[in-house]
Amino acid sequence: PRGTSSVRYIQEYNINKNLDELIPKLIKHKIITNKTVDIEDKNNFIKKMSSKIFLPELINELEKYDSHFLLEHFIRLNESLIYKRNRKILNTPTMIACFISKEKQIEDLNESFQDIDRTTLSIRCLIEHIAACPGNGNLLPSQEDIDNLLAKMDQIISWGMIGDQVNYDLYDIKIDVLKSGRIGTDKKLSEQVFKPFRLSKSSENVSDAINTYKNNYEDLPEDDGKEIFTEKTEEAFKSEYGVNLTQLIQFSQVLSGICFFKDPGCSTFYEDELISEIQKLLPELSKEEIITSLNHFSLSKRKHIMDLPDGMETYDVFPWRFNRRLSLNQKPLVKVFDAEKKENKYYVGPRQLIKSGRFLLYLFYSGKLRTKPEGKLNKLIGKNLDKKGEAFTNEVHDYFNTNIQNSIIDKEVEINTKSQLKHSKDIGDIDVLVINKESKKIYLLECKNTEAAKNIKQLVEEVNNLFGSESKKGWIKKHKERYDWVIANKDLLGAKYDIDLKEFDVIPIILTSEQLATEFLKKEELPFKLVSFYNVKEKLFSAFED
């Protein structure tokens, strides 16, 4: 696209070069000796390696170059990769219809997205680093220099994720010094969990692309004059950020439009110019509201990359973590002070700006938006999450009602001291109950509107949700209580629905809205099946038997 850079992924040559050079550096900094074979204190090893080698090297390397050049270059490259990823999804239905099989497209997307997503993450994190700690150098980097910077950031991210595996005791990972002169790590987690999980997610991406294809070419609905967001939502955002949600979304949409006209790869504005441009198209926004929106969406200089602005946590600066408030996904503008003109200058890519606006909505509606603990917005998000879970249960119930016959289907079937299905205590309800008369099977579906883990920390949380922790029961334990009750009380369940269930098998299922990586990680430990709704829509009851 006009104004963007040619797509270039992280180069394996630079990755291998860093790997080859690591052992001498570890010995120099006394992190290991030339006799070390096995790394026993893995957590300490990774922390020292990051703090003494990776981060200082990246800071020193970035210091040499013109930070304005780097910002513009990486923003343009980020825009190219966003475009390429979206284009591949958009073209998926036509590729399948005209050229290749669905299985081949899933395979191709999986391969492409690994390169795109890995490179995009390193680029975004480099932009964030340069925004926080711009170098004072004036050198213009060569392509080799750019490749080296990307590889160094990729190295920080990769070892950060390994550090989380070790820290959260997710998987017993082995780290040792290989005879080849490199540091070796156990690849079982990648091969047995992440590889099949990525392929599964690519399959979901293909299904989504096919199901939403027509929407890409439909006319936008006419404005009916109704407000998009509720009054409570607007008030909660105003209380949290100083502007409401409508204003934040309008700001991101209007500014992205301005950027597409000015420079669709990377637009730069001085602050007064930017405020003036936005006021022309959004006269209802005051100058103060525009400045508040700018501050909300902008990354800016700090004393050190680990220096935390008010209200932030170390979590917000770790590049391998998801949902960081100091990430380009949440702050798509980079604010730099121009010493000559004594004015703030902003760098922005329009596609990232649109992506960030959508990401804000996603965080809000998914309940992942990190807010003030006692604020109005936090309380509102809690209420919305309850509605979201209920909506997924209704969707599953309606799907079975529409697509199967000769079955009894019910939802939110209570088992407690007062219900027809009596128990000595309240053990919750069966979200969706399906009694299939033909196969003589009773399906107990625990419906969870889930979202797939995007890093190790989220995978740990996913495992805790399923299996529970010291402080709370997991989904599996709760569902097993209902399963055990049904096994022992088929007569009561049969009486409720006027059917003899003595010869029926009972099959408990945790039905998730998306495929979860935990299914691959804890396959041997799951007492009953974990199935994604995508799989059900493709195979129906066969999805519960595979």
N, C-alpha and C positions, 0 to 999 in steps of 0.2 A: 504493500500500500504506500501511497505518497507520503514522504516524510519519515518513513521508518527505516530501520537498518535491515540488512540481509540477515536472515536467521542463521545463527551459528551456535551450536550446542557446546556444552562443556567437552573439552577434548581429552580423550583417554591418555594421550601423550603426557599432558600436564599432570593428570591424576597420578600416573605411574612415576613421573619425575619426582613428585612430592613424596610418594611412598619410598622410593629408592633413597631419598636424602634424609629420611626421618631418623633412622637408627643412630647415625653419627651425632645428630643434634640431641637425641635423648641421652647419649653417653656424655656429651659435652656439658649438659645441664644437670648431670648426675641424677637423672631420673631412673636410669638403669646402668648396669656396668657391662663390660664386654663379655662377662660370663653369664649374664641373665638369660634364662631360657623361658621359664613360666612367670607370668605376671600374677602375683598372688593378691596384692591389694589393688584391685582393678579400679576402684572408685578414685583412690588417691592418684594412681597413675594417669588417669584421664584428666583429672583436674590440673595436675602439674603440667602435663603436656599442653593443655589448652592455654593455661595462664603464662607459661614460660616460653612456649614456642609459637603456637598457632596465632594467638591474638597479637603478641608483639610484632611478629613478622608481617601480619596483615596491616597493622597500623604503620609500620615503617615503610612498607611498600606503597601504601596509599599516599603517604606524606610527600612522596617525590613528584606526584603528578598534579596537573592542573585540575582542581576539583570541579570546576565549572564544565570542563570538557568531559570528565568522567560522568558527571550527572546527566548531561545531555545524551551522551553515547548510550549509557545503560537504560535510560528512560525510553529511548527510541528502540532499543533491542527488546525491552519488555513489551512495548506496544506491538512489535512484530510477532512475538510469541503468543500474546493474547489473541491477536487476529488469527494466527495459524491454528490455534487450538479450537477456537469457535468455528472457523471455516471447516475444519475436519468433522465436527459434530453436525454442522448444517448440511454438509454433503453426504452424510452417512446414508440416509434413505435412498437417495438417487444412485449411490454407488452399489447398494444392494439390489436395487431394482434393475439396474442396467449392466453392471459389470462383474460383480463378485458375489460370493455367497455371504450369508450373515456371519458364519463362523470365521471366514477369512477377514471380514471387516472388523470383527471383535479382536482378532489376533493383531491386525495392523494398527488399530487404535491403541491397544495395550502397549505395543512397541513404541509408537510415536509419542504417546502421552508420558511414558517414562522419561524420554529425552527432554520433552518440552517442560514438564513439571519440575524435573530436577534442575534444569538450567534456569527456569523462571524464578524458582525459590532463591537460588544463589544471587541472581541479578537483583531481586527485590531487597535482599539482605545487604548487598553491597550499597545500594542506594540509601538504605536506612543508615548504614554506617557512615557514609560520606556526608549525609545530612547532619548527623550528630557531631562528627569530627572531621570537618573538611580539611584536607591537606593544604599546606602553604607553598607547595612546589609549583614549578611552571613547565615541567616536562610534559610533552604529549606522548601518551603510551602507544606502543606498536601493537599489532594484533597479538603477538606473542605475550606482551605484557598484560593485555586484556584477558587472554586465555589463562594466564597464570593467576590473576586475581580471582577469576571465577573458580579455579581449581582449589585455591586456598580457602575460599568461603565454603565450597562444597565439603572440604576436609573438616572444617569446624562443625558444620551441620551434621555430617556423618558420625563424627566422634561424640557429638552432643547427644545424638539418639542412642548410641551405644552406651553412653554414660547413664542415660535414663533406664535402659534395660538393666544395667547393673544396680543402680540406685534403688529401683522399685522391685528388684528381684523377680522380674517378669520371666526370665529365661536364663538358665545357667550357661552363660557365655564364656568361652575359653579365649584368653588372650595370651599369645606367646611370641617369642622371637624365633623366626623361621631361619633355616639354614641358608635360604636365599638372600638373607640380609634385610628382610622386611618384618614388620609387625603383622602377625596373623590373627584373624578373628574368626570365630565359629560362624559359618554361613547357614546353619540349619534353620534359624528363624526366617531368614530371607527366602530360602528354598521351599520350606514346608508351610509357611504361613503367608508371607507377603506376596510371593509369586502367584499362587493360586487365587489369593484374595484380589490382587490387581486385575487378573483375568476376569474374575467374577464382576468387578466394578465396571470393566469395559463392556461386558455384556449388558449391564444395567444402563450404561450410557447409550448403547445402541438402541435398546428398547425405548428409552426416553426420547431419543432423536426421532424414531419412527412415529411414536405416539403424538409428538408435538409438531410434526413436520408441517401440517396444514396451518397451524397458528402463525408460522413465519411469514405467510403470504396473505393473511386476512387483514382487512382494513381495521384500523383502530376504532373502537366504539366511540360514538359521539359523547361529548361531555354532557352528563345528565344534571349537572349543577350540584350533585351531592358531594359532600366531603369524603375523601378517601379514608382518612383516619378518624377514629372516634375522638370526641372532646376530651375524654379521660387520657387517651394516648398523647394528644397534643399537650395537655397540661403537664403530664409526667415528663415528657421530653424537655419542655420549657423549664421545669423545675430542676432537671438534671444538667442541662447544657446551656440554658439561656436563650435557646431558640427551639421552636417545635419541630416535629418530624417532617411536616410538609415543607417547611423552610429549608431544612437540611437537604431533602431530596431535590427540591427546586433548584437550590444552589448548585448541587453536583450536576444536574441535568443541563442547566443553562450554561454553566462554565464549560462543560464538555462540548457543547455546541459551538461556543466561542472558539475553543481550541481547534476543533475540526476545520473551521474556516481560516484560522490564523496559521497553524502549523499542526497537522494531524499526527506528527510523530512526537514532538516535544515543543510545547509553547512556553514562552517566558514572558513574564509581566512584572512591571514595577507595581508596587502596592496601590498607589493612587490611580494608575491606569486600570488596574484590575477592578478596583471598586467601582470606577466610573463605567466600565464595560458592563458589569453586572447590574448596576442601577438602571442602565438604559433598558434592559430586558426584564428586570424585576423591580419596578419602581415602588412596589408595595413594601419592599425590604428597606429598612433604615440603614444608614451607614454603620451604626453600632451592631445591627444584626448581621450584616455582611462580614464585619470584622470578627464577630463571634464565630460565624460559620467558617471563616478562613482559619482561625485558630484551632477550631475543632478538627479540621481536615489537614492540618499542616504539621510536618516534621520540621524541627529546627535544631540549631546548634546547642550542644551541651559541653560541659567541661571535659568529660570523658565518656566513652561508650557505655561504661557501667554506672555513670552518674544518673540518678533517677529523678525526674521531675516530680513535683508534689502529686501524691495520690497513686504513683506507679510502683510496681514491684519488680524484683529481678526477673520474674517470669516474663515481663513485657519486653525484655531486651535479648532473651535467649532465642537465636534465630531458628532453632529446630522446633520450637513450640508453636502451637496453633492458638489463634485468638489473642494475639498480643496487641495491646493498645498503642504501642509504638511501632507498629508495622505499616508498610506501605498500603496494605489492604484496608487499613482503617484510617490512614492519614496519607492520601495520595498526592498531596502537594508538598514540595520541598521549599522551605523558606530560607533564603540566604541573605545576609546583610551585605549590601554593596557599599564598601568603605568610601569609594570615590564619590558616588552620588548620595551617600548617606541615607539610603532608602532600602527597604526590604524588596528583594526580588524573588519571584516564585517560578519554579519549574514544575510543569505538569503534563502528563500524557492523558489524552481524552478517554481512551479505552479503560485505563486504570481507574479513572475518575468514575466512569459508569459502573465498573466492577465494584468499586468501593461503596457506591450508593446502594447497590444490590446487596452487598455484603452486610451493610448496616441493617437492612430490612431482614436479611436471613438471620443475623444474630438476635435481632429483636423477637422475631416470630418463633425461632427455635429455642428461645430461653437462654441463649449463650451470651447475650450482651452483658458485659461486666459493668455493674453499676454501684452506686452508693448503697451499702447494706440496708440502711433504714429509709431509703428514699422512696418517693412515689413510684418511680419507674421500676424499681426492684419488686415492689408489691404487685404492680400490674403484670409484670412478666410471669410471676408465680401463678396468678389467676389464668393467664392465657395458656400456660402449659397444661393445666387441667383440661381446658377445652380442646387442646390439640390432641391429647390422648384419647379423649372421647370421640373426636372426629375420625381418627384412624379405626377405632373399634366399629364405628358405624359404617365406614367404607368397606371393611372386611365382611361385616354382616350382610350388607346390601349386595356385595359381589357374590357370595354364596347363594343368597336368595334368588339372584338373577340367573346364575349359571348351573345350578344343579337341581335335579328332581329326585323324587322319592326319598326325601330327607326331611328331618325336623331340624329347624334352625332357630336359635334363640340367642339373645345377647344379654350381658350383665345379669347372669343367673346367680342370685345370692345364695350363700351358704352361711347361715348364722343362727342365733338363738330364736329369732322371730320368723324366719322365712319358712316356706313349705319344705325346703331342704334343710332339715334341722341339724345343728351342731351345738356342742356345749359352749362354743365361743364363735366370734365372728372371724371367719378365715377368708373373707373377701368374696369376690364373685368370679365366675367363669366368664371371661370377656365375650367369647363367641363359642356357643355349643352347637356342634353339628352331629346329628345322629343319622347315619347313612343306613337305611333299611336294607338296601341291596347288598352291601358288603358286610353288614352287621358289625359296624364299627362306630364307636363314640369318640369324636375328636374334641378334646378340650383345648381351645386356642387362647393362649395368653398373648394378647396383642400389645406390641410395644412399638411406638412411633420413634424409631431409633435413627441415629445418624452414624455412619461409619467412622471409626477412629482415623485420624489423619496423622497421628504420630504416636510415639511410645507412651507418653503420658496419658493420652486419651484411651489407648488400648488397655492400660492398667485400670482406668476408670470403668471401661467396658466390662472387663473381667470382674471387677468388684460389684458392678450392677447385677451381673448374672449369678455369681457365687456368693455374694455378700461379703461383709467385713466383720470385724469384732463388734462394731457399733450397730449394725443393722442387717436384717435378713436380705438375701438376694432374691432375684426373680425365681430362680430354680427352686429354692426351698419353699417359698410361698406357694408356687404352683404345685409342688409335690404334695403339699398338705391337701389341696383340693383333689388331686389325682387319687391319693390314698382314700379320701372320703368317698369318692365315686366308686372306686373298686369295692369298697365295703358296703355301699348303699345303693346298688343298682336298682333295688326294688323301689326305693323312695324316688329315684330319678325317673324310673319307668312309670310310677303312679302319677307323677306330675304331668307327663306327656302321654299318658294312656297307652303305653307300649311295654311289652315284655322284653327286658334287656338281659336276661340271664345268659344268653349265648353270645352276647356282644362283647367284642374286645374294646378296651379303653386305651386311647392313644393320646398322651399329653404332648402338646407342641407349644414352643415359644415362637410366635410368628412376628417377625420384625419387618419394618417397612423397607429396610435395606439389608443387604448382606453384611454380616459382621465378621471381622477378622478372627474373633474369638472362636468361631466355628472351626477354623483350621488350627488355631493355637491349642485349644482344649478339647479336641475331638474325642480323645480317649476318656476324658473325665465327665463329659456331658451325659447325664442320666436319661435324657430324652432329647428329641431332635430340636434343632434351632433352624428355622426355615424362613427365607425371605419371601415377602409378598410377591416380588417379581417372579420368583420360582413357581409360586402357586398359580399366578395368572398364566404362566406358560404351560404348566403340567397338571394343574388342579390337584386331585387326590394323590396322584403319582409322586408329587413333591414330598409328601409325608412318608412315602415308602422307600425312596431312593437310599 
